[in-house]
Amino acid sequence: MEYIILLTVVFVFGICIGSFLNVCIYRIPNKEDIVSERSHCMSCGNVLEWYELIPLFSFLVQGGRCRKCKVKLSIQYPLIEFLNGLVYVWIFAVCGFEIHSILYCLCASALIVLSMIDLRTFEIPIGCNIFIGVLGLIRLVTDLAHWQDYVIGFFAVSSIFYVLYLVTKGNGIGGGDVKLMAAAGLLIGWQNSLLALMVGSVAGSVIHLTLMKIKGKDRVLAFGPYLSLGIFVAMLYGKQLISWYLSLF
């Protein structure tokens, strides 16, 4: 019962953070303030009251519409809130109530933000990469016995990406992807960083080729969301997947 209560608290905290993620997703690409400016309706500009900002609940009570202008609100709001809450519970359920679980949760939130923005703009905000990098530094300091893994992780994939970036003059890989894998590598270590690259590449190839065939998507893809998926999988299941792979030889 105590375990369920703890996970419930984690979920509630996660959806609250998810509400802030929506603010970041909409405002960062427009260079708007994400801290001091009060939340408002994107259609009529009406400043929202506190009871209109309760994650999930407010959207459902208001029927998914602005209280003032009645315009239909994007389903993204509750979906991002729920997703972030679900991810937080998932991480704590798999990794336990440890300090790295907190770091992974915060990283997952940053991955959600950068993935949504990259899908729309084909750019990964530098602020997200810096934030993940700071989490990586905290991980390194709290696990100094394995500091080499994190330092090597910083360069393991990012150096490969950087060479591709130079060779293709930014057409083959974006600078944001280079920075993302450097920051993530510092957080999850070099082995997990390589695993993240593998998972992200396979997912990107399969999903994007499918979308090209079914929906006629352009050949250019936003790689950030797929790398984010790889990073998430590596954070939670990296050790098990790597051990399984090595056992095959």
ZIMOCOR-V75902 format. One record per run of one state. SS is the DSSP state (a for helix, b for strand, c for the rest). FROM is the first residue (numbers start at 1). LEN is the number of residues. If there is no record, write none. Layout:
BEGIN
ss = [SS:SS]
from = [FROM:FROM]
len = [LEN:LEN]
END
This chain:
BEGIN
ss = [c:a:c:b:c:b:c:a:c:a:c:b:c:b:c:a:c:a:c:a:c:a:c:a:c:a:c:a:c:a:c]
from = [1:2:31:40:41:47:48:50:53:57:62:65:66:72:73:76:96:99:122:126:143:144:157:158:169:175:189:190:216:224:247]
len = [1:29:9:1:6:1:2:3:4:5:3:1:6:1:3:20:3:23:4:17:1:13:1:11:6:14:1:26:8:23:3]
END
